[in-house]
Amino acid sequence: FTGQIYNGLLLTGCFAEMDIVNNNSRFYTEDNYIQFVEDMKQRILETNGVFGTLEHPENYATHAKEISHKVVDIWYDKQLKKVFGTILVLNTPNGLIVKEIYESGSWLSISARGGGKEIDQPNGTKKSVLQIMVTFDIVTHPGFSNAAMDKIIDKDKLSDGEFTVLNENVIPNQDFYSIITYA
């Protein structure tokens, strides 16, 4: 973006999957979720990336001292019904923690920071209706069982099923919840 070489770590993976019940008994619908993906894609283009943090902050704000990475691309594969994305891990204090975790061979998960409402379904699941999506944060405790990002940026490999589905984690707050989706 700057025309200068940046020594950062690029990670790519699945950020979300539509119409699948996750470990938190929640599911997201394409018609609701994808409008927020498109909005984020526009914000990425306008600002050269959307900042995220290591773990979710207590509120929706992103503070500079907490930044670990920035989302540099996001896209939806309609056939797979999955949202994919790429993050650039920054050389900030939290970014260096993320790099160390990754280089030690541990999984990194990603989760959407957003809010909305849940609608109880007759089968015991909850339909999640997003009302805001701020960014995607790196988290250590994903809501879904399989959630891993990798150092691959070849979009063709994503469609071949090389990546596992990202999931979410919830922090209840009355009618709102924090969404966590992972790659």
Backbone as numpy.savetxt, mean C-alpha at the origin, in Angstrom:
# Nx Ny Nz CAx CAy CAz Cx Cy Cz
13.23 11.55 -11.46 12.43 12.75 -11.46 13.28 14.01 -11.46
14.45 13.95 -10.82 15.27 15.14 -10.69 16.33 15.26 -11.78
16.55 14.20 -12.54 17.61 14.18 -13.53 18.94 13.76 -12.92
18.97 13.55 -11.62 20.17 13.12 -10.91 20.03 11.65 -10.52
21.15 10.95 -10.44 21.13 9.57 -9.99 20.86 9.56 -8.49
19.92 8.70 -8.06 19.58 8.58 -6.64 19.83 7.15 -6.21
20.62 6.98 -5.17 20.96 5.65 -4.70 19.90 5.19 -3.69
18.77 4.77 -4.22 17.67 4.31 -3.38 17.27 2.90 -3.76
16.41 2.32 -3.00 15.93 0.97 -3.21 14.52 1.04 -3.78
14.31 0.45 -4.97 12.98 0.39 -5.58 12.35 -0.96 -5.25
11.15 -0.93 -4.71 10.42 -2.16 -4.40 9.06 -2.12 -5.10
8.67 -3.25 -5.65 7.42 -3.36 -6.37 6.62 -4.54 -5.85
5.32 -4.40 -5.85 4.48 -5.52 -5.43 3.02 -5.19 -5.54
2.21 -6.11 -5.07 0.77 -5.96 -5.06 0.37 -5.13 -3.84
-0.40 -4.08 -4.07 -0.84 -3.21 -2.99 -2.22 -3.59 -2.47
-3.06 -4.17 -3.32 -4.43 -4.50 -2.91 -5.06 -5.46 -3.90
-6.11 -6.15 -3.45 -6.86 -7.05 -4.31 -8.34 -6.80 -4.10
-9.08 -6.73 -5.18 -10.49 -6.39 -5.10 -11.37 -7.64 -4.93
-12.48 -7.45 -4.21 -13.54 -8.46 -4.05 -13.06 -9.76 -3.41
-12.00 -9.70 -2.62 -11.48 -10.86 -1.89 -11.58 -10.55 -0.40
-12.12 -11.45 0.38 -12.22 -11.25 1.82 -10.84 -11.50 2.43
-10.35 -10.52 3.20 -9.03 -10.64 3.81 -9.13 -11.22 5.23
-8.01 -11.28 5.92 -7.97 -11.85 7.27 -8.77 -11.06 8.29
-9.10 -9.82 7.96 -9.91 -8.99 8.85 -11.38 -9.07 8.48
-11.73 -10.05 7.67 -13.12 -10.26 7.21 -13.66 -9.08 6.43
-12.78 -8.36 5.75 -13.16 -7.20 4.94 -12.93 -7.48 3.47
-13.69 -6.79 2.63 -13.42 -6.81 1.20 -13.65 -5.42 0.63
-12.97 -5.14 -0.47 -13.04 -3.86 -1.15 -13.57 -4.09 -2.55
-14.40 -3.18 -3.02 -14.96 -3.33 -4.36 -14.21 -2.45 -5.35
-14.14 -2.96 -6.55 -13.44 -2.26 -7.63 -14.02 -0.87 -7.86
-15.34 -0.75 -7.90 -15.96 0.53 -8.23 -15.63 1.62 -7.22
-15.40 1.26 -5.97 -15.05 2.25 -4.95 -13.54 2.47 -4.87
-12.77 1.42 -4.77 -11.33 1.49 -4.48 -10.54 2.13 -5.63
-10.87 1.76 -6.86 -10.05 2.18 -8.00 -10.11 3.68 -8.25
-11.21 4.33 -7.87 -11.25 5.78 -8.03 -10.17 6.45 -7.16
-9.86 5.87 -6.01 -8.82 6.41 -5.14 -7.43 6.08 -5.68
-7.29 4.94 -6.34 -6.03 4.59 -7.00 -5.74 5.60 -8.11
-6.76 5.92 -8.91 -6.58 6.90 -9.99 -6.23 8.28 -9.44
-6.85 8.66 -8.34 -6.54 9.93 -7.69 -5.08 9.94 -7.22
-4.63 8.82 -6.61 -3.26 8.75 -6.15 -2.28 8.80 -7.32
-2.60 8.13 -8.41 -1.73 8.16 -9.60 -1.56 9.60 -10.07
-2.63 10.37 -10.06 -2.55 11.78 -10.46 -1.68 12.57 -9.48
-1.84 12.33 -8.18 -1.01 13.03 -7.18 0.46 12.67 -7.35
0.74 11.40 -7.68 2.13 10.96 -7.91 2.72 11.74 -9.08
1.97 11.87 -10.17 2.45 12.59 -11.34 2.67 14.07 -11.06
1.78 14.66 -10.28 1.86 16.10 -10.00 2.97 16.45 -9.03
3.32 15.52 -8.12 4.28 15.85 -7.06 5.54 14.99 -7.08
5.75 14.21 -8.14 6.90 13.30 -8.24 6.94 12.28 -7.11
5.79 11.82 -6.70 5.72 10.78 -5.68 4.91 11.23 -4.47
4.32 10.24 -3.80 3.53 10.49 -2.60 4.25 9.83 -1.43
4.59 10.60 -0.41 5.36 10.11 0.72 4.57 9.14 1.60
5.29 8.17 2.17 4.72 7.23 3.12 5.67 7.08 4.30
5.19 6.40 5.33 5.97 6.24 6.56 6.20 4.76 6.88
7.11 4.53 7.81 7.33 3.20 8.36 6.32 3.05 9.49
5.35 2.17 9.30 4.20 1.98 10.18 3.25 3.18 10.02
1.99 2.95 10.32 0.99 4.00 10.20 1.12 5.00 11.35
1.02 6.29 11.04 0.98 7.28 12.12 -0.37 7.21 12.83
-0.49 7.92 13.93 -1.73 7.88 14.71 -2.89 8.60 14.03
-2.58 9.51 13.10 -3.65 10.18 12.36 -3.30 10.15 10.87
-4.01 10.88 10.07 -3.82 10.82 8.62 -2.63 11.64 8.12
-2.07 12.50 8.96 -0.99 13.39 8.53 0.32 12.64 8.30
1.08 13.10 7.29 2.42 12.58 7.04 3.40 13.67 7.43
4.22 13.40 8.45 5.21 14.37 8.92 6.57 14.04 8.34
7.30 15.05 7.93 8.59 14.87 7.26 9.55 13.99 8.05
9.58 14.12 9.36 10.53 13.35 10.17 10.19 11.86 10.21
8.99 11.48 9.77 8.56 10.08 9.79 8.66 9.39 8.42
8.95 10.14 7.37 8.94 9.60 6.01 10.01 8.53 5.83
9.65 7.44 5.17 10.60 6.37 4.87 10.72 6.10 3.38
9.71 6.47 2.61 9.68 6.13 1.19 8.69 7.04 0.47
8.67 6.90 -0.84 7.61 7.55 -1.59 7.09 6.58 -2.64
5.79 6.63 -2.83 5.14 5.83 -3.86 5.40 6.55 -5.18
6.04 5.86 -6.13 6.39 6.49 -7.40 5.55 5.98 -8.57
4.79 4.92 -8.35 3.90 4.42 -9.39 2.82 3.56 -8.75
1.66 3.57 -9.34 0.55 2.73 -8.90 -0.31 2.45 -10.12
-0.79 1.23 -10.26 -1.63 0.88 -11.40 -2.56 -0.27 -11.03
-3.62 -0.39 -11.80 -4.61 -1.43 -11.56 -4.63 -2.39 -12.74
-4.54 -3.68 -12.45 -4.68 -4.72 -13.46 -6.11 -5.25 -13.36
-6.96 -4.80 -14.28 -8.38 -5.14 -14.23 -8.61 -6.64 -14.37
-7.81 -7.29 -15.19 -7.98 -8.73 -15.39 -7.69 -9.51 -14.10
-6.62 -9.13 -13.39 -6.26 -9.79 -12.14 -7.03 -9.25 -10.95
-7.65 -8.08 -11.13 -8.35 -7.37 -10.05 -7.41 -7.07 -8.89
-6.19 -6.61 -9.26 -5.17 -6.29 -8.27 -4.58 -4.90 -8.55
-4.27 -4.20 -7.47 -3.55 -2.93 -7.53 -2.09 -3.22 -7.27
-1.22 -2.74 -8.15 0.23 -2.90 -8.00 0.85 -1.52 -7.84
2.06 -1.49 -7.31 2.75 -0.22 -7.18 4.23 -0.40 -6.96
4.92 0.72 -7.04 6.36 0.77 -6.83 6.66 1.88 -5.84
7.53 1.57 -4.88 7.97 2.58 -3.93 9.48 2.76 -4.06
9.94 3.96 -3.76 11.36 4.27 -3.67 11.66 4.48 -2.20
12.47 3.59 -1.62 12.86 3.72 -0.22 13.92 4.82 -0.15
13.69 5.80 0.70 14.56 6.97 0.79 15.66 6.78 1.83
16.68 7.58 1.73 17.80 7.52 2.66 17.55 8.39 3.89
16.34 8.33 4.42 15.97 9.02 5.65 16.22 8.05 6.81
16.16 8.50 8.06 16.35 7.55 9.17 15.38 6.36 9.10
14.10 6.60 8.84 13.16 5.48 8.74 13.37 4.66 7.47
13.78 5.32 6.40 14.09 4.60 5.17 15.27 3.65 5.35
16.26 4.08 6.13 17.41 3.21 6.41 16.99 1.99 7.22
16.02 2.14 8.11 15.49 0.99 8.85 14.81 0.03 7.88
14.02 0.59 6.96 13.34 -0.25 5.95 14.37 -1.01 5.13
15.43 -0.33 4.69 16.47 -0.99 3.89 17.14 -2.12 4.68
17.41 -1.88 5.93 18.06 -2.90 6.77 17.15 -4.12 6.93
15.87 -3.88 7.15 14.91 -4.99 7.25 14.90 -5.79 5.96
14.83 -5.08 4.83 14.80 -5.75 3.53 16.09 -6.52 3.26
17.23 -5.87 3.50 18.52 -6.51 3.22 18.82 -7.68 4.15
18.14 -7.74 5.29 18.33 -8.88 6.20 17.55 -10.10 5.74
16.75 -9.92 4.69 15.98 -11.03 4.14 14.56 -11.10 4.66
14.13 -10.12 5.43 12.78 -10.14 5.97 11.78 -9.55 4.98
10.53 -9.93 5.15 9.46 -9.41 4.32 9.16 -7.97 4.66
8.75 -7.22 3.66 8.21 -5.89 3.86 6.78 -5.91 3.33
5.89 -5.38 4.08 4.49 -5.31 3.68 4.11 -3.85 3.48
3.10 -3.63 2.68 2.63 -2.27 2.44 1.14 -2.21 2.72
0.71 -1.07 3.20 -0.67 -0.93 3.64 -1.17 0.46 3.32
-2.39 0.52 2.81 -2.98 1.82 2.50 -3.35 2.55 3.79
-3.04 3.83 3.82 -3.50 4.68 4.93 -4.70 5.45 4.41
-5.84 5.10 4.92 -7.06 5.74 4.46 -8.17 5.56 5.47
-9.34 5.95 5.10 -10.47 5.81 5.99 -11.76 5.66 5.22
-12.76 5.17 5.90 -14.05 4.98 5.28 -15.02 4.35 6.25
-15.96 3.64 5.71 -16.98 2.99 6.53 -17.03 1.51 6.20
-17.52 0.74 7.15 -17.72 -0.68 6.95 -19.21 -0.97 6.96
-19.63 -1.82 6.04 -21.02 -2.23 5.97 -21.07 -3.72 6.27
-21.73 -4.08 7.38 -21.84 -5.49 7.76 -22.64 -6.25 6.72
-22.13 -7.42 6.33 -22.78 -8.28 5.36 -23.44 -9.45 6.08
-24.49 -10.05 5.50 -25.19 -11.17 6.14 -24.28 -12.37 6.46
-23.19 -12.53 5.68 -22.30 -13.68 5.89 -21.21 -13.40 6.93
-21.28 -12.25 7.62 -20.31 -11.93 8.66 -19.12 -11.12 8.18
-18.99 -10.90 6.88 -17.90 -10.07 6.36 -18.32 -8.60 6.41
-17.37 -7.74 6.09 -17.64 -6.31 6.06 -17.22 -5.75 4.71
-18.12 -5.04 4.08 -17.81 -4.34 2.84 -17.20 -3.00 3.23
-15.98 -2.75 2.80 -15.29 -1.51 3.12 -15.57 -0.48 2.03
-15.97 0.70 2.44 -16.24 1.79 1.51 -15.27 2.92 1.83
-14.29 3.08 0.97 -13.29 4.14 1.19 -13.91 5.51 1.01
-13.44 6.45 1.84 -13.82 7.84 1.70 -12.59 8.73 1.54
-11.44 8.18 1.92 -10.17 8.90 1.77 -9.04 7.89 1.69
-8.07 8.15 0.81 -6.84 7.37 0.76 -5.68 8.38 0.73
-4.85 8.32 1.75 -3.77 9.29 1.89 -2.51 8.81 1.19
-2.10 7.57 1.49 -0.86 7.03 0.94 -0.79 5.55 1.25
0.35 4.94 0.98 0.63 3.57 1.38 1.86 3.58 2.29
1.74 2.94 3.45 2.82 2.88 4.42 3.42 1.47 4.46
4.67 1.38 4.89 5.32 0.10 5.10 4.98 -0.35 6.51
4.52 -1.59 6.63 4.11 -2.11 7.94 4.74 -3.47 8.19
4.86 -3.82 9.46 5.44 -5.11 9.83 4.40 -6.15 10.16
3.17 -5.75 10.44 2.12 -6.69 10.80 0.93 -6.53 9.86
0.98 -7.16 8.70 -0.10 -7.01 7.73 -1.34 -7.78 8.14
-2.48 -7.38 7.62 -3.73 -8.07 7.88 -3.85 -9.35 7.07
-3.21 -9.43 5.93 -3.28 -10.63 5.11 -2.08 -11.52 5.38
-2.26 -12.81 5.17 -1.20 -13.79 5.42 -0.01 -13.62 4.49
-0.26 -13.40 3.20 0.82 -13.27 2.22 0.93 -11.81 1.80
2.03 -11.18 2.17 2.23 -9.78 1.83 3.71 -9.50 1.72
4.22 -9.40 0.50 5.66 -9.18 0.34 5.94 -8.30 -0.86
6.88 -7.37 -0.68 7.35 -6.54 -1.79 8.71 -7.06 -2.18
9.08 -6.85 -3.44 10.37 -7.32 -3.90 11.04 -6.24 -4.73
12.32 -6.46 -4.99 13.16 -5.51 -5.69 13.05 -5.68 -7.20
11.86 -5.98 -7.70 11.65 -6.18 -9.12 10.75 -5.06 -9.62
11.11 -4.48 -10.75 10.28 -3.41 -11.29 9.74 -3.75 -12.66
9.82 -5.01 -13.08 9.31 -5.46 -14.35 7.82 -5.77 -14.20
6.96 -4.92 -14.73 5.51 -5.08 -14.57 5.02 -6.41 -15.16
5.69 -6.93 -16.20 5.27 -8.20 -16.80 5.37 -9.34 -15.80
6.36 -9.30 -14.93 6.53 -10.37 -13.94 5.41 -10.34 -12.90
4.80 -9.17 -12.68 3.71 -9.08 -11.72 2.50 -9.87 -12.21
2.23 -9.81 -13.50 1.08 -10.51 -14.06 1.27 -12.02 -14.08
2.50 -12.47 -13.97 2.79 -13.90 -13.99 2.60 -14.54 -12.62
2.09 -13.79 -11.65 1.82 -14.34 -10.33 3.06 -14.47 -9.47
4.11 -13.73 -9.78 5.35 -13.82 -9.03 5.23 -13.18 -7.65
4.20 -12.36 -7.44 4.04 -11.66 -6.18 2.79 -12.15 -5.46
2.81 -12.10 -4.15 1.65 -12.48 -3.36 0.76 -11.26 -3.13
-0.44 -11.51 -2.74 -1.43 -10.46 -2.53 -1.13 -9.67 -1.27
-1.34 -8.38 -1.35 -1.18 -7.51 -0.19 -2.47 -7.49 0.60
-2.35 -7.19 1.84 -3.53 -7.19 2.68 -3.62 -5.94 3.52
-4.51 -5.96 4.48 -4.74 -4.78 5.27 -4.77 -5.06 6.75
-4.63 -4.01 7.51 -4.68 -4.07 8.97 -5.62 -2.96 9.41
-6.29 -3.13 10.51 -7.31 -2.17 10.89 -7.04 -1.55 12.25
-7.30 -0.29 12.34 -7.25 0.41 13.61 -8.60 1.11 13.75
-9.55 0.52 14.49 -10.90 1.09 14.57 -10.90 2.47 15.22
-11.78 3.31 14.73 -11.99 4.65 15.29 -13.40 5.06 14.92
-14.37 4.65 15.67 -15.79 4.89 15.42 -16.15 4.34 14.05
-16.62 5.19 13.12 -17.04 4.74 11.80 -15.87 4.64 10.82
-14.69 5.07 11.23 -13.55 5.08 10.31 -12.56 4.00 10.70
-11.75 3.60 9.73 -10.73 2.60 9.99 -9.51 2.96 9.14
-8.38 2.47 9.55 -7.18 2.63 8.75 -7.01 1.39 7.91
-6.70 1.57 6.67 -6.58 0.46 5.75 -5.12 0.15 5.55
-4.81 -1.11 5.55 -3.45 -1.53 5.32 -3.44 -2.58 4.25
-2.82 -2.29 3.16 -2.74 -3.26 2.07 -1.29 -3.54 1.82
-0.96 -4.75 1.49 0.44 -5.11 1.38 0.80 -5.69 0.04
2.08 -5.63 -0.23 2.59 -6.26 -1.43 3.44 -7.41 -1.04
